[in-house]
């Protein structure tokens, strides 16, 4: 790695981490983690009212602990991330991320738990045959047109899972209400396809994986940061 590249990438990283966010109105943020060289990188991506997707920040942390993530969110607020009118926060099932969002944004945060993560967590408890059955049932529930219809189907699935696999039933019940936030608010038709999962940020992670796949040896935290940026 040349000295020139190190200097220029360092300057770009500094500019990325210090740029102001006041000039845009963000309606949503997506938060998810990615493992990079055996370390957890938590990424925050914002979506503006015009639909523009903008990476806002990231941090290196050994786990999705609430403390560092809250600090990252607070820094975004200091740089101008405005949430006075509310902010839809799309997250996976991490308790650390949830706690950080709650503490950073308070009652202004509207949390949508990722339906994909929820479904996969439930299916992990089941054998292959039952996995296919319940995958279809959960997908059908989340594709419902109304909150009431989705909730009724999911409640029935939980009831059936309690006889089949209590761990799977408990997994579905935990935080299930927050997987239905957009349906409960009547926003599925407008935002359900893009905002009910963290797939937007997963797409960013996939691009990073392709870009970084030829890196065989990670020498430092600084190298992770300049590559992530």
C-alpha positions in Angstrom: 0.0 0.0 0.0 1.6 3.3 -1.1 2.2 6.2 1.1 0.2 8.4 -1.3 -2.8 6.1 -1.1 -2.6 6.0 2.7 -2.6 9.8 2.8 -5.3 10.4 0.3 -7.6 7.7 1.7 -7.1 9.1 5.2 -8.2 12.5 4.0 -11.3 11.1 2.3 -12.2 9.2 5.5 -11.8 12.4 7.5 -14.1 14.3 5.1 -16.6 11.4 5.2 -16.7 11.3 9.0 -17.0 15.1 9.3 -19.3 16.2 6.5 -22.5 18.0 7.6 -25.9 16.4 7.2 -28.0 19.6 7.7 -28.7 20.1 4.0 -30.8 16.9 3.8 -34.1 15.8 5.3 -33.7 12.2 6.4 -36.9 10.2 6.9 -35.2 6.9 7.7 -32.0 5.2 8.8 -31.0 1.6 8.4 -28.5 0.1 10.9 -26.9 -3.3 10.5 -23.6 -5.0 11.1 -21.0 -6.7 8.9 -18.0 -8.8 9.8 -14.8 -7.5 8.2 -11.5 -9.3 9.0 -13.2 -10.9 12.1 -14.3 -7.6 13.5 -17.8 -6.2 13.5 -18.5 -3.1 11.4 -21.8 -1.4 12.2 -23.0 0.7 9.3 -25.7 3.4 9.3 -27.3 4.3 6.0 -29.8 7.2 5.6 -32.7 7.7 3.2 -33.8 11.2 2.4 -37.3 12.4 1.7 -36.4 12.4 -2.0 -35.4 8.7 -1.7 -31.7 9.2 -1.9 -29.7 6.5 -0.1 -26.6 7.9 1.7 -24.1 6.1 3.9 -23.8 8.2 7.0 -21.3 6.5 9.2 -19.8 3.3 10.6 -17.8 2.0 13.5 -15.6 -0.9 14.3 -16.8 -2.8 17.4 -16.3 -6.4 18.7 -20.1 -6.8 19.1 -23.4 -4.9 18.5 -23.1 -3.3 22.0 -25.4 -0.3 22.6 -22.7 2.0 23.9 -20.5 2.5 20.8 -23.6 2.5 18.5 -25.3 5.2 20.6 -22.1 7.2 20.4 -22.1 6.9 16.6 -25.8 8.0 16.4 -25.1 11.0 18.7 -22.2 12.0 16.4 -24.6 11.9 13.4 -27.0 14.2 15.3 -24.1 16.6 16.1 -23.3 16.7 12.4 -26.9 17.7 11.6 -29.0 14.6 11.4 -32.4 16.0 12.3 -35.1 13.8 13.9 -37.5 16.4 15.3 -40.3 15.2 13.0 -39.6 11.5 13.7 -37.3 9.0 12.2 -38.0 5.5 10.9 -35.3 3.2 12.1 -35.0 -0.1 10.3 -32.9 -2.5 12.3 -32.3 -6.2 12.7 -33.0 -8.1 16.0 -30.0 -6.8 17.9 -30.9 -5.7 21.4 -27.8 -3.4 21.4 -28.9 -1.6 18.3 -32.5 -1.2 19.6 -31.3 0.2 22.9 -28.9 2.6 21.2 -31.7 3.9 18.9 -34.1 4.3 21.9 -31.5 6.2 23.9 -30.3 8.4 21.0 -33.7 9.4 19.5 -36.2 8.7 22.3 -39.9 8.9 21.4 -39.0 10.3 18.0 -37.7 6.9 16.8 -40.2 4.6 15.0 -38.7 1.2 14.9 -39.3 -1.3 12.1 -37.7 -4.7 12.8 -36.4 -6.5 9.8 -38.9 -9.1 8.7 -36.2 -11.1 6.9 -34.1 -11.4 10.0 -37.1 -12.3 12.1 -38.2 -15.1 9.7 -34.6 -16.5 9.4 -34.2 -16.5 13.2 -37.4 -18.6 13.5 -36.5 -21.0 10.7 -33.1 -21.7 12.2 -34.9 -23.7 15.0 -36.7 -26.0 12.6 -35.8 -29.0 10.5 -35.7 -28.8 6.7 -39.3 -30.0 6.1 -40.9 -27.7 8.7 -38.7 -24.8 7.6 -40.2 -24.7 4.2 -43.8 -24.9 5.6 -43.2 -22.0 8.0 -41.2 -19.9 5.6 -44.3 -19.8 3.3 -46.6 -19.1 6.2 -44.5 -16.3 7.7 -44.0 -14.7 4.3 -47.8 -14.8 3.6 -48.5 -13.2 7.0 -46.0 -10.3 6.3 -47.5 -9.8 2.8 -50.9 -9.2 4.3 -52.7 -5.9 3.4 -53.6 -5.0 7.0 -52.0 -5.1 10.4 -55.0 -7.0 11.8 -54.7 -9.7 9.2 -51.0 -10.1 9.6 -51.2 -10.1 13.4 -53.9 -12.8 13.3 -51.8 -15.0 11.0 -48.7 -14.6 13.1 -50.5 -15.4 16.3 -51.8 -18.6 14.7 -48.3 -19.5 13.6 -47.0 -18.9 17.2 -49.8 -21.2 18.5 -48.9 -23.9 16.1 -45.2 -23.6 16.8 -45.7 -23.9 20.5 -46.7 -27.5 19.9 -43.9 -28.2 17.4 -40.9 -26.2 18.7 -41.3 -23.9 21.7 -38.0 -22.1 21.0 -39.1 -21.2 17.5 -42.5 -19.9 18.9 -40.7 -17.7 21.4 -38.3 -16.4 18.7 -41.3 -15.3 16.5 -43.1 -13.7 19.5 -40.1 -11.7 20.6 -40.3 -8.2 19.1 -42.9 -9.4 16.6 -45.0 -6.2 17.0 -42.1 -4.1 15.7 -41.9 -6.2 12.5 -45.4 -4.9 11.8 -44.8 -1.2 12.3 -45.4 -0.1 8.7 -48.6 -2.2 8.5 -49.8 -0.8 11.8 -49.2 2.8 10.6 -50.9 2.1 7.2 -47.7 2.7 5.3 -47.1 -0.7 3.7 -48.3 0.3 0.3 -46.0 3.3 0.2 -42.9 1.9 2.0 -43.4 -1.8 2.7 -41.2 -3.2 -0.1 -38.1 -1.2 0.8 -38.5 -0.4 4.5 -39.7 -3.7 6.0 -36.2 -5.2 5.9 -32.6 -4.1 6.1 -32.0 -5.3 2.5 -31.0 -1.9 1.4 -28.0 -2.0 3.7 -27.4 -5.7 2.9 -27.0 -4.6 -0.8 -24.3 -2.1 0.4 -22.6 -4.9 2.3 -22.6 -7.2 -0.8 -20.9 -4.4 -2.8 -18.3 -4.1 0.0 -17.7 -7.9 0.0 -17.0 -7.9 -3.8 -14.7 -4.9 -3.4 -12.8 -6.3 -0.5 -12.6 -10.0 -1.5 -9.0 -9.7 -2.8 -7.7 -8.3 0.4 -5.8 -11.2 2.0 -4.2 -9.5 4.9 -5.7 -6.8 7.2 -2.8 -4.9 8.8 -4.7 -2.4 11.0 -8.0 -0.8 12.1 -7.1 2.2 9.9 -7.0 -0.1 6.8 -10.5 -1.4 7.6 -11.9 2.1 7.9 -10.4 3.4 4.7 -11.7 0.4 2.8 -15.1 0.6 4.4 -15.5 4.3 3.5 
